[in-house]
Amino acid sequence: MAKITDRQMTAKPGASDKWLSEVAIWGHGSLVARITTSGERLFYFRYTNGSGERVTFPIGTYSRDGNEGTMTLAEAGQRAKELAGLHKSGIKDVKQHLEAEEAARVAARDAGLARIAAEKTAQEEAKARLAARKTVQDLFDHWAKVDLINRKDGGDEVRRMFKKDVLPVLGTLPLDEVKKGHITEVTDALLARGVNRMAKLIFSLMRQMFRFAVDRDLLDHDPTASIRKAKIGGKDVERDRVLSEEEITTLAKQAPAAGLLPSTEAAIWIALSTCCRIGELLNARWENIDLKAASWIIPAEDSKNGKAHTVTLSKFAAQHFRRLEAFSGESEWCYPNTKDTGPVCSKTVTKQLGDRQRQPDQGIMSNRSARAQSLLLKGGKWTPHDLRRTGATLMTALGVLPEVAERCLNHTEENKVKRTYQRHSYAKEMAEAWTVLGQHLEWLTHQSQLKTTK
């Protein structure tokens, strides 16, 4: 019998089960596969036990890629060899042997759990006394060292928010005395100041901190558990702002006179033409951008879903990256901070654009741009993230399939079945989508130049 192949394993199911077998391993058993009528593809190890009975022992489920919970042909073959080795060593009933080993493991685990439970009971009073001595400030310091330090800014922004709005209220409280009312005291103060979104954010952060304490047995109960986030400042309103083509043409005319940094002006058009997140752009390194190949790789550590994303740069997008390259000099970063030790703050571009969209009745504010209305558009205030949404919307309006536009946004497929079985990369379709979008933006921005010269 020849080796079982992937082609055989992926054959369509028949009216009855299909059995496939490989040559016996050292004469001590063989790998067997079964394709059921319902489409299941299963592996077995077949051997003869000490009583001369043939045993077919299940060892796993087939998948070509060896996804979690399944095994490839190579992995199944290796497992069959391991079991054949046991049989060769003198263990005639492999199944019985493995079941005995599993029973021993379960017994050892149960004994360990019983021991841990006894130790936990003996330590409960000591832990309670320890928790009583620990304060919210102590918990925050612990959380900052273990969790916040791993965030992109090292937790600096969270430290700033807690120092200002949380620790002055909760810092000296013993952990086991923190109640629901203490949490709402913090959020109510923020709501009274009219900063509803900040109240929601700080509530979420407090919940993370107290769950951290529960996970480490510093607290028995999360004091935020019974508070619904939706009750803190009302429900979140999903933004749906999309710039119209007329607004894009107007923006192309207004941006050069808005007093923006050249890098910020470039960010507008790169974000719009690539549909990237502004944070992904501000964290970009030149080593990941190949203008000759018209390619930008967004590393997994910079993308929201933790998956690397390759953007095909249209001529329009590449043109603005070249403008950016001239501005950033020799830095490894596309948007270096003033000391060239890393990228700029993620809020840099958002703040510059927001400062230039203030209504006339807001007056002149200190440390803000004097061109307060220079980027106001007919449809109202817009943000860098709205540019991403606008780019994707333009794509679909230009005939790009929504499925392809979603891939250009690097969104994770929500449908589990599609996510598991539809593995097409859409690379060609995405490249075409970005090209079509870039050409259309080139045309729209050219209209602004025509209107200016008239």
N, C-alpha and C positions, 0 to 999 in steps of 0.2 A: 504493500500500500504506500502511495506517495504521501508527501506532506499535505496537510490541509491548507488551502489558500484563502486569501481574503475574498477572492472572486466567488469561491464556493460558499463562504460564510454570508455573503451579501446577496445570494440568490433569492428569488422570490419563494415564499412558502408554497407548499403543494397541498394536495388534498389529504395527505397523511404526513406524519413526522419524517424528516430526512435525517439519517444518521451518517456521520462521516468519521473515519478512523485514520490514525497514523500508525506507522510501524511501531512495534513494541519497543520500549526503552530498556535496553540491556536484558530483555526477556523478563522484565519484572513489572509489566503494566504498560498501558498506552494512553495517549490523549484521544478522547472521543468528543465529537461535537454533535449537537442536535438542533435542527431548525424545526420549530413546532408549526402547526397549521396556523397559529395566531401570530406568527412572526417573531417569537422569542428565539434567541440564538444563544445556546447554553453549552458550557464546557463540562466534561466529566473526566475523571481518571478511572480507567477500567483495569481491574487486576483480579487474580485468583487468590482467595484467602486460604487459610490453613486447612479448611474442610473441603477444599477443592471447588468451592462455589465461586462463580463469577460475580464480582461486585462492581457496580457502576456508581461511582461516588462524585456528586456535583462539586465543582470547584470555582465556578464563576459564570458571569454573563459577558458575551462578546460585544466589543465595539472597536471599530477600526482605529479610532484615535485614543482608546484607553481612557475615556472620560472617567470622572470620579464614580466609584462603585462598579466599574466594568474592567475588562482586561483585553489587551490585544492578543493576537495569535502568539506572538513571541512571549508575552507574559504567561499565557496559558501553558505554552510548551515548557517554560522554565519551572512553573509550579508542578507540572506533571513529572518532570525530572526529579524534583525534590521528593515527591511522594514515591517515585520508583526507587529512589535511593533508600528511603525508609524500608521499603519492601525488600530490597536487596540486602539490607543490614540484618535481616532476620525478623522484622516485624511483619508477620503474615497478614494480619487484619489491620490495614492502614486506617480504615474508617473508625474501628473500635478504639484504636490507639489515639487518634486525634480527638475523639469524643471524650476519652478519659483525660487527656491533657486539658481540654476545655473545662471539664468538670472540676479539675484541680485548680485551674485559674480562677474559676468562679468562687470556689470555696475559699481560696486565699484572699480574693477580693472582699468577700463577705466578712471574713475574719478581720481584715484590715479596716473595713468600715465600722465594724463593731468596736474595734480598739479606738478608732478616731472618735466615735460617738462617746465612748467612755471618757476619753481625754477631754473632749469638748465640754462634757458635763462637769468635769472636775475644774475646768478653767473658766466657766461662765461667770462666777463671782469676780474673779480677778479681771476679766475683760470688762465687766460692768463698771468696776472701780476705775479702770484705765480710761474707759469712754467718758466717764463723769469728769475726769481730770482734763481731758482734751477739749479744747475750744474750737470754734469755727475757724479762728485764725490758724490754729494748729493744723486743722484739716486742709485749709487752703494751701498752706506751705507744703504739706505732703503731696497734695494733688499737683501743685505747680512743678515739684521736682520730678514726679513720676510721669505725669500726663502732658501738662502744658509745654514742657520743655521740648516735646516732639513735634510741636506745631511749627509752621513755616517761619513765624516770627519769634519762635522760642517762648511764646505765651505772653509777650510784652503787652499786647493790646488787651488781653483778658485781665492781666495784672492791673493795668491802668483803670479799667472799668470797675473792678472789685474794690480797689483802693478808694475810688471816688464814691461809689454808690452802695456797696454791699458790706464791706468790713466795718465801716463806722457804725452800722446798725447791728450787725450780727457777730462781729469779730470776737467779742469777749464772752459770748454765750457758751456754756458747756454744750457739747454735741447732743447729749441725750435730753436736753431741755428745749431744743429748737422745735417749734410748733408751726402749724400752717399759718397762724397769724403773723409770725415773725417774717415769713417769706412774703406775704402780701403787704406787709409794712414797707418792704423794699420796693416792690413793684408799684404800689399805690403812690409812693413819693415820685416815682418816675412818670406815672400817668398824670399826676398833678402838674408836672412841668410840661406836659404836652408831647413827651417823647415816647409815643406808644410803641414804635418799632424797637427802640432801645429797651423798653420794659420787657418786651417779648424775648429779646436776645439775652438779656441778663437773667430772666427766669429760666431759659433753656440752659444757660451756663450753670446756674445754681443747681438745677436738676442733675446735670452731669456730675457735679462735684459731690452731691449727696448720694448718688448712685455709686460713685466711686467708693464712698465710705461704707455703703452697705456691702459691696462686693468684697471689701477687705475686712468685714466683720467688725468695723469700728462703730457701726450703727445697726440696730435691728430693723429700723423702718425709715424709709425716705420721707421726710416731711413735705416734699413737693408732690407726692404720689396722688393725693386726692384733689389736686388743683388742675383743672383743665386749662391747657395753654390758650385755647380759644377764648377763655374768659379774661385773659390778660390783654386788655386793649382791643378786644373785638377780633373778628376773623381777619386773616390775611387776605388782601385783595390781590389776585393775580394780575400782573401787568400785561396789557395786550397792545401797548403802544407800537405802532409800525409807521415809519416815515413814508409818506407818499413820494412818488417820483418827482412831483413838483417841489416837495420839501428838500429832496436830495439835491436837485438842481440849485435851489436857493442856498442850501448849506455850502455847496461848492463855491458859490459867489461870496458868501459872508465869512467863511472860515479864514481866508488870508488876511482879512482886516480885523480879526477878533483879538489880535495880540497873543495868540497861542504860541507855545514853544513849537518849533518845527516838528519835533518828535511827537507832540500831541496831535498836531494836524495830521501827521502821517498815520497815527493810531486810529483816527476816525475812519480813514479809507481802508486800512488793512482789516480792521474789525468788520467793516461792512462787506468787504469783498471776500473774506475767508470764513465769515460766520464764527470766528473764534470768540472765546471768553476773554475779557480784557485782562484778567489775571494771567491767562496763558500767554498773552502777548507781552505783558510787562515782565514776565519771568523768562522770556525767550533768550537763548544764547545763540551767537552767530555760528557756533559749531553745528547747530541743528538746522541751519538754513543754507541751502544750496541754490543760489540765484541762477547759476548756469543750467542746472537741472530743473529749475522752477519747483523746488520742493522745500517744505518746512515740516520737520518732525517735532510734534509736541510730545515730550517724554511722559511716561505714565505718572511720574511724581508731580507733574504740573497739570494734569487733566483732572477734571472733577470726578470722573468715574474710575480713575486709576488705570485707564487703558491708554497706551500710546496711540497717537493719531497722526496720520500723514496727510498734510494739506498740499494739494497741487496749486501752485501759485499762477494765477492768470497774469498776463502782461501788465494789467492794471495794478494788481497787488505787488508784483515784483518791482514795478516802478517806484512805489511808495516805500518798499523795503530799501531800495537803493538810496532814496532820500534820507531814510533813517540811518543807513550805514555811514553816510557822510557826516551825520550829526554825532553819532556815538563814538567816532574816532577809532582808537585801537582797542577799546574795551571788549572783553569777552561777552558782555551783556548787550543786548539790543537797547535796553533802557537802564543804563548804569546809574547808581546813586551818586551823590556828589563826591564821595570818597573812592568810588569805583571798587567797593568791597562786595557788591551784590546788586540786585535789581532795585529799582525805586519802590516806594510804598505802593501797594496795590490800589490805593485811593487817589493817587496823583492825578491821573487823567480824569477820573470822575469829578474831582474837585474843580479842576480847571474848567471843565465843560459846564458844571453847575453854576460856577461863579458868573458865567456869561449868559445865564438864562434867568436872571432875577427880574421880577416885574418892576415897572417904573415906580410904583408906590412903596417899594421896599427901601428906597433911598440908597445912599452910598454907605458901604460898610467898611470898617478898617481891615487892612490886609486882604482886601478883595480887589478883583480887577475893576478898573474904571469903566471898562467896556461891558457894563452889566447886562445890556440887552442885545449884545452883538450876535448871539447864537439862538435867539428866540425864533421859533418856527410857528407856523400857523396852527399846527395840530397840538401845540402845547409842549411842555417840558419833555425832554428825551434824555436817555442815559446811554452809556456804552453798551449795556446789555440789550437795549432796544435796537441798536445797530445790528447785532447778531440776529435778532428776531426778524428785522427788516430784510437782511440778506437772504435768509431762508425763505421768507415770504415771496421775495422777488424771484427766487429760483423756481418755485412752483408756478408762479404767474407766467414764467417764461417757458413752461412746459416740462420742467424737471419733475419726475415722479416724487411724490411725498416721501416714499421709502428711501429714495436716494438723498433727498434734502435732509432727512433725519440722520443718515449716515454722515453727511457733511458736518452736521452739528455734533457728531460723536456722542449721540444719545445711545444709551443702552436699551436694547429691544425689551419692551415690557412683557411681551408674550413669551412665556417660558418655552413653549413648543417651538416657536420660530427661533428663539435664541439657541435652542439645543440642536435643531436639525438643519436650519438654513445657514450654511456656512459660506455662501458666496460673498466675496470681499467688496463687490461693487466699486473697485478701484477705478476702472475705466469710466463707469457712469459718473462717479464723483468728480473725476478730473474734467469731464465734459461739462458738468454742472458748474464748477468753479469758473471754467473758461467762459461759458455763456453769461454768467453773472458779471464777470470782469468786463466783457465786451459791452454789456448793457450799461454798466456804471461809467465806462469810458464815454459812451454816447451821452448819458445824462449830464455828466460834469462838463462835457464839451458844450452842451447847450448853454450852460451858465456863462461860458466865455463868449459865445455868440451874442447873448443878451447884453453882456457888458460892453462889447464893441459897437453895438448898434447906437 
